[in-house]
Amino acid sequence: MAVVYNVEIDQGADWYINFVYNQPAEITNISANGTTVTYTAVNGFTAAQKVSISGVLPSQYNLQDVTVASATASNFTITNGATGTYISGGIAYAPVNLTSYTAELQIRSLPSSPDAVLTLSTSNGGIAITALTGTIECHATAAQTRIIDEGTYYYDIEITSLSGIVTRVAQGQVIVSAEVTR
């Protein structure tokens, strides 16, 4: 399911929006021996991949941008000196490798409208993908935003794998505020 994220565009100004497509894994157990920490979580992680962990009690197991030492389908380990007893919670996130993916973002006055007021894509240069970090960078020029009337619109952004699998990354409303200085 796509993340719902509402945004604003200033008419007549450059607009940038970036997304990081992450793969989540719900943590169900943690064990630590003072050298490594093993997180039990159904995951698709691989050794050497960067992960961030949040929502764990106790908080010493919450880490940002750490390297996976080893991984299986049901757990992953990191090198860390943390010790303690796992209490509850936690999600681990790792960026999805977007090598060979394309992306497209469209804005329409209504989701069912036949015409888009703005289309950004990897093919038209409006979207750049940094594959290994899962980053999708979107940019509309001032000339592109200037021709969009002020008001409320709807958008989504989809990525497509080389094999043709389409995934909606985000969706929401766009508020276009009127340009006064022209």
Residue frames as a rotation matrix with the C-alpha (Angstrom) as fourth column:
MET 1
0.579 0.815 0.000 0.00
0.815 -0.579 0.000 0.00
0.000 0.000 -1.000 0.00
ALA 2
-0.089 -0.597 0.797 1.27
0.575 -0.684 -0.449 3.43
0.813 0.419 0.404 -0.95
VAL 3
-0.542 -0.162 -0.824 2.16
0.780 -0.461 -0.423 6.05
-0.311 -0.872 0.377 1.64
VAL 4
0.519 0.704 0.485 -0.28
0.781 -0.621 0.065 8.97
0.347 0.345 -0.872 1.70
TYR 5
-0.334 -0.711 -0.619 1.71
0.789 -0.570 0.230 12.18
-0.516 -0.411 0.751 1.64
ASN 6
0.730 0.642 0.237 0.10
0.678 -0.632 -0.376 15.55
-0.092 0.435 -0.896 0.91
VAL 7
-0.366 -0.930 -0.032 2.29
0.870 -0.353 0.345 18.24
-0.332 0.099 0.938 -0.67
GLU 8
0.654 0.500 -0.568 2.24
0.267 -0.855 -0.445 21.87
-0.708 0.139 -0.692 -1.79
ILE 9
-0.154 -0.639 0.753 3.54
0.988 -0.083 0.132 23.44
-0.022 0.765 0.644 -4.97
ASP 10
0.011 0.076 -0.997 4.29
0.164 -0.984 -0.073 27.16
-0.986 -0.162 -0.023 -5.24
GLN 11
0.742 0.352 0.570 3.06
0.604 0.017 -0.797 28.15
-0.291 0.936 -0.200 -8.69
GLY 12
0.887 -0.397 0.236 5.93
-0.106 -0.672 -0.733 29.53
0.450 0.625 -0.637 -10.79
ALA 13
0.275 -0.823 0.496 8.69
-0.946 -0.140 0.293 28.10
-0.172 -0.550 -0.817 -8.59
ASP 14
-0.366 -0.471 -0.803 10.89
-0.533 0.813 -0.233 25.03
0.763 0.342 -0.549 -8.93
TRP 15
0.540 0.593 0.597 9.41
-0.842 0.363 0.400 22.08
0.020 -0.719 0.695 -7.04
TYR 16
-0.471 -0.718 -0.513 11.42
-0.566 0.692 -0.448 19.20
0.677 0.080 -0.732 -5.61
ILE 17
0.502 0.520 0.691 10.14
-0.856 0.409 0.315 16.12
-0.119 -0.750 0.651 -3.85
ASN 18
-0.455 -0.734 -0.504 12.15
-0.708 0.642 -0.295 13.03
0.540 0.223 -0.811 -2.96
PHE 19
0.735 0.633 0.243 11.04
-0.669 0.618 0.412 9.58
0.111 -0.466 0.878 -1.91
VAL 20
-0.597 -0.802 0.025 13.02
-0.797 0.589 -0.134 6.68
0.092 -0.100 -0.991 -0.46
TYR 21
0.447 0.747 -0.491 11.45
-0.682 0.640 0.353 3.33
0.579 0.177 0.796 -1.21
ASN 22
-0.512 -0.618 0.597 12.06
-0.857 0.324 -0.400 1.10
0.054 -0.716 -0.696 1.80
GLN 23
-0.038 0.408 -0.912 11.40
-0.099 0.907 0.410 -2.52
0.994 0.105 0.006 2.58
PRO 24
0.027 0.085 0.996 10.04
-0.954 -0.297 0.052 -2.92
0.300 -0.951 0.073 6.16
ALA 25
-0.255 -0.070 -0.964 10.51
0.130 0.986 -0.106 -5.88
0.958 -0.153 -0.242 8.48
GLU 26
0.548 0.541 0.638 8.57
-0.578 -0.307 0.756 -6.21
0.605 -0.783 0.144 11.74
ILE 27
-0.563 -0.825 -0.040 10.84
-0.459 0.353 -0.815 -7.20
0.687 -0.441 -0.578 14.62
THR 28
0.562 0.796 -0.224 9.50
-0.299 0.448 0.843 -9.97
0.771 -0.407 0.489 16.87
ASN 29
0.911 -0.331 -0.247 12.57
0.374 0.408 0.833 -10.74
-0.176 -0.851 0.495 19.01
ILE 30
0.547 -0.815 0.190 16.11
-0.493 -0.497 -0.714 -9.50
0.677 0.297 -0.674 19.69
SER 31
0.882 -0.406 -0.240 19.09
0.442 0.535 0.720 -11.23
-0.164 -0.741 0.651 21.26
ALA 32
0.667 -0.690 0.282 22.42
-0.429 -0.664 -0.612 -9.57
0.610 0.287 -0.739 22.00
ASN 33
0.747 -0.464 -0.476 25.73
0.635 0.710 0.305 -10.89
0.197 -0.530 0.825 23.31
GLY 34
0.604 -0.521 -0.603 27.73
0.135 -0.679 0.722 -7.65
-0.786 -0.517 -0.340 23.59
THR 35
-0.598 -0.801 -0.002 29.30
0.082 -0.063 0.995 -8.16
-0.797 0.595 0.103 20.15
THR 36
-0.929 0.370 0.033 26.42
0.024 -0.030 0.999 -8.82
0.371 0.929 0.019 17.78
VAL 37
-0.486 0.869 0.093 22.71
-0.478 -0.176 -0.861 -8.18
-0.731 -0.463 0.501 17.88
THR 38
-0.953 0.262 0.155 20.34
0.291 0.631 0.719 -10.62
0.091 0.730 -0.678 16.19
TYR 39
-0.522 0.835 -0.176 16.95
-0.713 -0.540 -0.446 -9.28
-0.468 -0.107 0.877 15.16
THR 40
-0.711 0.415 0.568 14.22
0.519 0.854 0.025 -11.82
-0.474 0.313 -0.823 14.46
ALA 41
-0.010 0.692 -0.722 12.14
-0.413 -0.660 -0.627 -10.46
-0.911 0.291 0.292 11.59
VAL 42
0.290 0.159 0.944 10.85
0.758 0.564 -0.328 -11.86
-0.584 0.810 0.043 8.32
ASN 43
0.382 -0.293 -0.876 12.90
-0.318 -0.932 0.173 -9.88
-0.868 0.212 -0.449 5.83
GLY 44
0.899 -0.164 0.406 14.53
0.438 0.373 -0.818 -9.70
-0.017 0.913 0.407 2.44
PHE 45
0.757 -0.644 -0.108 17.76
-0.586 -0.743 0.324 -8.09
-0.289 -0.182 -0.940 3.68
THR 46
0.772 -0.614 -0.167 21.24
0.370 0.647 -0.666 -9.06
0.517 0.452 0.727 2.54
ALA 47
0.350 -0.762 -0.545 24.68
0.805 -0.053 0.591 -8.84
-0.479 -0.646 0.594 4.14
ALA 48
-0.687 -0.725 0.038 26.33
0.692 -0.638 0.337 -5.41
-0.220 0.258 0.941 3.68
GLN 49
-0.091 0.737 0.670 22.93
0.590 -0.503 0.632 -3.71
0.802 0.453 -0.389 3.19
LYS 50
-0.952 -0.165 0.257 22.20
-0.067 -0.707 -0.704 -0.61
0.298 -0.688 0.662 5.30
VAL 51
-0.065 0.953 -0.295 19.19
0.689 0.256 0.678 -0.75
0.721 -0.159 -0.674 7.65
SER 52
-0.716 -0.009 0.698 17.57
-0.451 -0.757 -0.472 1.58
0.532 -0.653 0.539 10.16
ILE 53
-0.392 0.528 -0.754 15.71
0.672 0.723 0.157 0.28
0.628 -0.445 -0.638 13.19
SER 54
-0.768 0.199 0.609 13.13
-0.445 -0.849 -0.284 2.20
0.461 -0.489 0.741 15.21
GLY 55
0.159 0.972 0.175 10.32
-0.752 0.005 0.659 1.68
0.639 -0.236 0.732 17.70
VAL 56
0.095 -0.203 -0.974 12.16
0.337 0.928 -0.161 -0.89
0.937 -0.313 0.156 19.84
LEU 57
0.528 -0.026 0.849 12.07
-0.783 -0.403 0.474 -0.93
0.330 -0.915 -0.233 23.64
PRO 58
0.421 -0.329 -0.845 14.68
0.429 -0.748 0.506 -0.68
-0.799 -0.576 -0.174 25.09
SER 59
0.932 0.131 -0.339 15.95
-0.161 -0.688 -0.708 2.09
-0.326 0.714 -0.620 22.84
GLN 60
0.019 -0.998 -0.067 19.59
-0.565 -0.066 0.823 0.91
-0.825 0.022 -0.564 22.61
TYR 61
-0.321 -0.078 0.944 18.42
0.519 0.819 0.244 -1.39
-0.792 0.568 -0.222 19.80
ASN 62
0.826 0.561 0.064 17.15
0.400 -0.502 -0.767 1.54
-0.398 0.659 -0.639 17.71
LEU 63
-0.216 -0.971 -0.103 19.90
0.369 -0.179 0.912 2.28
-0.904 0.159 0.397 15.19
GLN 64
0.760 0.439 -0.479 20.18
-0.213 -0.528 -0.822 4.37
-0.614 0.727 -0.308 12.05
ASP 65
0.760 -0.405 -0.508 21.98
-0.590 -0.105 -0.800 3.43
0.271 0.908 -0.319 8.85
VAL 66
0.061 -0.715 0.696 23.83
-0.721 0.451 0.527 0.36
-0.691 -0.534 -0.487 10.21
THR 67
-0.249 -0.282 -0.927 25.31
-0.909 0.398 0.123 -2.42
0.334 0.873 -0.355 8.10
VAL 68
0.814 0.534 0.227 23.80
-0.574 0.801 0.171 -5.91
-0.091 -0.269 0.959 8.13
ALA 69
-0.240 -0.931 0.276 26.53
-0.856 0.337 0.392 -8.44
-0.458 -0.142 -0.878 9.02
SER 70
-1.000 0.027 -0.010 24.49
0.019 0.881 0.473 -11.49
0.021 0.473 -0.881 7.98
ALA 71
-0.334 0.942 -0.039 20.90
-0.874 -0.325 -0.361 -12.23
-0.353 -0.086 0.932 7.03
THR 72
-0.926 0.290 0.242 18.48
0.353 0.892 0.283 -15.09
-0.133 0.348 -0.928 6.51
ALA 73
-0.477 0.821 0.314 14.79
0.214 -0.239 0.947 -14.94
0.853 0.519 -0.062 5.59
SER 74
0.494 0.763 -0.417 13.86
0.548 0.099 0.831 -14.91
0.675 -0.639 -0.369 9.30
ASN 75
0.774 -0.227 -0.591 16.60
0.445 -0.469 0.763 -12.86
-0.450 -0.854 -0.262 11.01
PHE 76
0.539 -0.691 0.481 19.51
0.290 -0.384 -0.877 -10.50
0.791 0.612 -0.006 10.50
THR 77
0.508 -0.463 -0.727 22.52
0.822 0.008 0.569 -9.55
-0.258 -0.887 0.384 12.60
ILE 78
0.702 -0.415 0.579 24.52
-0.046 -0.837 -0.545 -6.39
0.711 0.356 -0.606 13.06
THR 79
-0.177 -0.821 -0.543 27.80
0.800 0.202 -0.566 -5.82
0.574 -0.534 0.621 14.86
ASN 80
0.131 0.277 0.952 26.98
-0.345 -0.888 0.305 -3.79
0.930 -0.368 -0.020 17.96
GLY 81
-0.788 -0.570 -0.231 27.92
0.042 0.325 -0.945 -3.87
0.614 -0.755 -0.232 21.64
ALA 82
-0.182 0.798 0.574 24.35
-0.851 -0.420 0.315 -3.50
0.493 -0.432 0.756 22.90
THR 83
-0.867 0.061 -0.494 23.13
0.265 0.897 -0.355 -5.79
0.421 -0.439 -0.794 25.67
GLY 84
-0.710 0.662 0.242 19.84
-0.638 -0.459 -0.618 -6.04
-0.298 -0.593 0.748 27.48
THR 85
-0.647 0.590 0.484 16.48
0.479 0.808 -0.343 -7.72
-0.593 0.010 -0.805 27.32
TYR 86
-0.892 0.405 0.200 14.13
0.028 -0.394 0.919 -7.11
0.451 0.825 0.340 24.42
ILE 87
-0.717 0.696 -0.048 10.80
-0.047 -0.117 -0.992 -5.80
-0.696 -0.709 0.117 25.61
SER 88
0.190 0.866 0.462 8.69
0.613 0.263 -0.745 -4.97
-0.767 0.425 -0.481 22.55
GLY 89
0.764 0.417 -0.493 8.12
-0.045 -0.728 -0.685 -3.30
-0.644 0.545 -0.537 19.21
GLY 90
-0.173 -0.932 -0.319 10.25
-0.236 -0.275 0.932 -2.35
-0.956 0.236 -0.173 16.31
ILE 91
0.919 0.296 0.261 10.50
0.204 0.210 -0.956 -2.07
-0.338 0.932 0.133 12.58
ALA 92
-0.219 -0.974 -0.053 13.64
0.248 -0.109 0.963 -2.34
-0.943 0.198 0.266 10.49
TYR 93
0.869 0.461 -0.178 13.81
-0.018 -0.331 -0.944 -0.53
-0.494 0.823 -0.279 7.15
ALA 94
-0.302 -0.935 0.185 16.24
0.330 0.080 0.941 -0.98
-0.895 0.345 0.284 4.30
PRO 95
-0.017 0.281 -0.959 16.19
-0.750 -0.638 -0.174 0.85
-0.661 0.717 0.222 0.97
VAL 96
0.615 0.285 0.735 15.07
0.264 0.804 -0.533 -1.27
-0.743 0.522 0.419 -1.98
ASN 97
-0.572 -0.819 -0.044 17.63
0.129 -0.143 0.981 -1.55
-0.810 0.555 0.187 -4.79
LEU 98
0.482 0.840 -0.249 15.95
-0.024 -0.271 -0.962 0.18
-0.876 0.470 -0.110 -7.73
THR 99
-0.634 -0.748 -0.194 18.44
-0.299 0.006 0.954 -0.84
-0.713 0.663 -0.228 -10.42
SER 100
-0.963 0.191 0.191 16.69
0.246 0.327 0.912 -0.93
0.112 0.925 -0.362 -13.82
TYR 101
-0.136 0.951 -0.280 13.49
0.858 -0.029 -0.513 0.65
-0.496 -0.309 -0.812 -12.44
THR 102
-0.690 0.083 0.719 11.64
0.358 -0.824 0.438 3.52
0.630 0.560 0.539 -14.08
ALA 103
-0.523 0.531 -0.666 9.31
0.694 -0.188 -0.695 5.96
-0.495 -0.826 -0.270 -12.35
GLU 104
-0.580 0.413 0.702 6.44
0.382 -0.623 0.682 8.27
0.719 0.664 0.204 -13.22
LEU 105
-0.625 0.435 -0.648 4.56
0.537 -0.363 -0.762 10.90
-0.566 -0.824 -0.007 -11.22
GLN 106
-0.566 0.513 0.645 1.34
0.485 -0.426 0.764 12.48
0.667 0.745 -0.007 -12.46
ILE 107
-0.798 0.415 -0.436 -0.82
0.175 -0.533 -0.828 15.27
-0.576 -0.737 0.353 -11.06
ARG 108
-0.633 0.690 0.350 -4.49
0.509 0.032 0.860 15.52
0.583 0.723 -0.372 -12.07
SER 109
-0.592 0.488 0.641 -7.40
-0.605 -0.795 0.047 17.74
0.533 -0.360 0.766 -11.03
LEU 110
0.446 0.639 0.626 -9.31
-0.858 0.504 0.097 14.58
-0.254 -0.581 0.774 -10.04
PRO 111
-0.344 -0.613 0.711 -8.02
-0.362 0.786 0.502 11.00
-0.866 -0.085 -0.492 -9.96
SER 112
0.102 0.504 0.858 -10.43
0.604 0.654 -0.455 10.21
-0.790 0.565 -0.238 -12.81
SER 113
0.528 0.079 -0.846 -9.47
-0.414 -0.846 -0.337 13.23
-0.742 0.528 -0.414 -14.95
PRO 114
0.899 -0.140 0.416 -8.35
0.404 0.632 -0.661 12.20
-0.170 0.762 0.624 -18.46
ASP 115
0.501 -0.730 0.465 -5.52
0.221 -0.412 -0.884 14.75
0.837 0.545 -0.045 -18.62
ALA 116
0.290 -0.529 -0.797 -2.60
0.948 0.047 0.314 15.22
-0.128 -0.847 0.516 -16.27
VAL 117
0.998 0.008 0.067 -1.57
0.014 -0.996 -0.090 18.81
0.066 0.091 -0.994 -15.46
LEU 118
0.237 -0.970 0.050 1.99
-0.971 -0.236 0.032 17.61
-0.019 -0.056 -0.998 -14.80
THR 119
0.996 -0.066 -0.060 3.86
0.062 0.996 -0.058 14.43
0.063 0.054 0.997 -15.71
LEU 120
0.223 -0.968 0.117 7.36
-0.972 -0.211 0.108 13.76
-0.080 -0.138 -0.987 -14.44
SER 121
0.990 0.080 0.115 9.20
-0.072 0.995 -0.071 10.57
-0.120 0.062 0.991 -15.37
THR 122
0.179 -0.964 0.197 12.59
0.128 0.221 0.967 9.00
-0.976 -0.148 0.163 -15.72
SER 123
-0.003 -0.163 0.987 12.10
0.954 0.295 0.052 9.10
-0.300 0.941 0.154 -19.48
ASN 124
0.624 0.257 0.738 11.40
0.562 -0.804 -0.195 12.86
0.543 0.536 -0.646 -19.64
GLY 125
-0.350 -0.917 0.192 14.13
0.435 -0.340 -0.834 13.81
0.830 -0.209 0.518 -17.13
GLY 126
0.149 0.492 0.857 11.76
-0.541 -0.685 0.488 14.91
0.828 -0.536 0.164 -14.37
ILE 127
0.891 0.111 0.441 12.70
-0.436 0.483 0.759 11.96
-0.129 -0.868 0.479 -12.14
ALA 128
-0.035 -0.930 -0.367 16.14
-0.677 0.292 -0.675 10.61
0.735 0.225 -0.640 -11.25
ILE 129
0.950 0.307 -0.054 16.60
-0.190 0.710 0.678 7.31
0.246 -0.634 0.733 -9.41
THR 130
-0.167 -0.959 0.231 19.61
-0.930 0.076 -0.359 6.53
0.327 -0.275 -0.904 -7.22
ALA 131
0.233 0.438 -0.868 19.28
-0.396 0.858 0.327 2.76
0.888 0.268 0.373 -7.36
LEU 132
-0.365 -0.483 -0.796 21.31
0.381 0.703 -0.601 1.53
0.850 -0.522 -0.072 -4.38
THR 133
-1.000 0.015 -0.023 19.78
0.014 -0.434 -0.901 3.98
-0.024 -0.901 0.434 -1.89
GLY 134
-0.399 0.913 0.085 16.20
0.913 0.404 -0.051 3.50
-0.081 0.057 -0.995 -3.15
THR 135
-0.386 0.176 -0.906 15.97
0.233 -0.932 -0.280 7.26
-0.893 -0.318 0.318 -3.72
ILE 136
-0.086 0.475 0.876 13.53
0.992 -0.039 0.118 8.73
0.091 0.879 -0.467 -6.24
GLU 137
-0.541 -0.216 -0.813 14.14
0.387 -0.922 -0.013 12.44
-0.747 -0.321 0.583 -6.88
CYS 138
0.158 0.698 0.699 11.41
0.987 -0.101 -0.123 14.44
-0.015 0.709 -0.705 -8.65
HIS 139
-0.574 -0.363 -0.734 11.84
0.355 -0.918 0.177 17.95
-0.738 -0.159 0.656 -10.02
ALA 140
0.389 0.667 0.636 9.40
0.921 -0.254 -0.296 20.25
-0.036 0.700 -0.713 -11.81
THR 141
-0.681 -0.675 0.283 10.74
0.705 -0.709 0.005 23.50
0.197 0.202 0.959 -13.23
ALA 142
-0.623 0.426 -0.657 9.29
0.102 -0.788 -0.607 26.93
-0.776 -0.445 0.447 -12.55
ALA 143
-0.727 0.347 -0.592 7.97
-0.686 -0.330 0.649 26.96
0.030 0.878 0.478 -16.13
GLN 144
-0.690 0.474 -0.547 6.14
0.211 0.855 0.475 23.68
0.692 0.213 -0.690 -15.50
THR 145
-0.520 0.506 -0.689 4.54
0.833 0.122 -0.539 24.80
-0.189 -0.854 -0.485 -12.23
ARG 146
-0.854 0.155 -0.496 3.64
-0.151 -0.987 -0.048 28.24
-0.497 0.033 0.867 -13.62
ILE 147
-0.704 0.583 -0.405 1.07
-0.541 -0.071 0.838 26.74
0.460 0.809 0.365 -16.00
ILE 148
-0.547 0.553 -0.629 -0.78
0.675 0.735 0.060 24.81
0.495 -0.392 -0.775 -13.27
ASP 149
0.024 0.653 0.757 -3.81
-0.192 -0.740 0.645 26.74
0.981 -0.161 0.108 -12.00
GLU 150
-0.778 -0.237 0.582 -4.01
-0.589 -0.049 -0.807 27.28
0.220 -0.970 -0.101 -8.25
GLY 151
0.330 0.943 0.033 -6.17
-0.868 0.290 0.403 24.78
0.371 -0.162 0.914 -6.40
THR 152
0.007 -0.218 0.976 -6.29
-0.679 0.715 0.165 21.22
-0.734 -0.664 -0.143 -5.10
TYR 153
0.212 -0.063 -0.975 -5.07
-0.855 0.472 -0.217 18.30
0.474 0.879 0.046 -7.21
TYR 154
0.789 0.017 0.615 -4.22
-0.349 0.836 0.424 14.62
-0.507 -0.549 0.665 -6.75
TYR 155
0.155 -0.800 -0.580 -0.99
-0.935 0.070 -0.346 12.79
0.318 0.596 -0.737 -7.49
ASP 156
0.862 -0.195 0.467 0.68
-0.107 0.832 0.545 9.45
-0.495 -0.520 0.696 -7.27
ILE 157
0.083 -0.885 -0.459 4.12
-0.997 -0.074 -0.037 8.15
-0.001 0.460 -0.888 -8.09
GLU 158
0.907 0.223 0.358 4.71
-0.213 0.975 -0.070 4.66
-0.364 -0.013 0.931 -9.42
ILE 159
-0.208 -0.966 -0.155 7.86
-0.850 0.101 0.517 2.68
-0.484 0.239 -0.842 -10.08
THR 160
0.872 0.439 -0.217 8.13
-0.484 0.711 -0.510 -0.10
-0.069 0.550 0.832 -12.64
SER 161
0.164 -0.818 0.551 10.65
-0.260 0.503 0.824 -2.94
-0.952 -0.278 -0.130 -12.45
LEU 162
-0.627 -0.507 -0.592 12.45
-0.710 0.059 0.701 -4.29
-0.320 0.860 -0.397 -15.50
SER 163
-0.943 0.293 0.157 10.03
0.322 0.923 0.209 -7.25
-0.084 0.248 -0.965 -15.45
GLY 164
-0.589 0.724 0.358 7.03
0.055 -0.407 0.912 -4.88
0.806 0.557 0.200 -15.58
ILE 165
-0.061 0.555 -0.829 5.86
0.962 0.253 0.098 -4.99
0.264 -0.792 -0.550 -11.95
VAL 166
-0.224 0.109 0.969 4.27
0.061 -0.990 0.125 -1.63
0.973 0.087 0.215 -11.07
THR 167
-0.168 0.119 -0.979 4.34
0.974 0.170 -0.147 -0.40
0.149 -0.978 -0.144 -7.46
ARG 168
0.502 0.351 0.790 2.72
0.197 -0.936 0.291 2.78
0.842 0.009 -0.539 -6.20
VAL 169
-0.471 -0.800 -0.371 5.19
0.634 -0.014 -0.773 4.42
0.614 -0.599 0.514 -3.83
ALA 170
-0.764 0.222 -0.605 3.14
0.381 -0.601 -0.702 7.42
-0.520 -0.768 0.374 -2.65
GLN 171
-0.335 0.726 0.601 -0.09
0.693 -0.242 0.679 9.27
0.638 0.644 -0.421 -3.32
GLY 172
-0.359 0.286 -0.888 -2.00
0.788 -0.416 -0.453 12.23
-0.499 -0.863 -0.076 -1.98
GLN 173
0.762 0.632 0.144 -3.27
0.634 -0.681 -0.366 15.71
-0.133 0.370 -0.919 -2.55
VAL 174
-0.508 -0.839 0.195 -1.33
0.861 -0.503 0.077 18.61
0.034 0.207 0.978 -4.02
ILE 175
0.620 0.592 -0.514 -2.21
0.590 -0.784 -0.192 22.18
-0.517 -0.184 -0.836 -3.13
VAL 176
-0.246 -0.650 0.719 -0.98
0.922 -0.385 -0.032 24.65
0.298 0.655 0.694 -5.74
SER 177
0.226 0.259 -0.939 -0.63
0.636 -0.769 -0.059 28.14
-0.738 -0.584 -0.339 -4.23
ALA 178
0.845 0.242 0.477 -0.97
0.531 -0.493 -0.689 31.11
0.069 0.835 -0.545 -6.58
GLU 179
-0.319 -0.947 0.034 2.09
0.947 -0.317 0.053 33.00
-0.039 0.049 0.998 -7.72
VAL 180
0.676 0.514 -0.528 1.82
0.530 -0.837 -0.137 36.72
-0.513 -0.187 -0.838 -6.98
THR 181
0.141 -0.721 -0.678 5.19
-0.423 -0.663 0.618 37.97
-0.895 0.200 -0.398 -8.24
ARG 182
0.538 0.076 0.840 5.36
0.640 0.611 -0.465 37.59
-0.548 0.788 0.280 -12.02
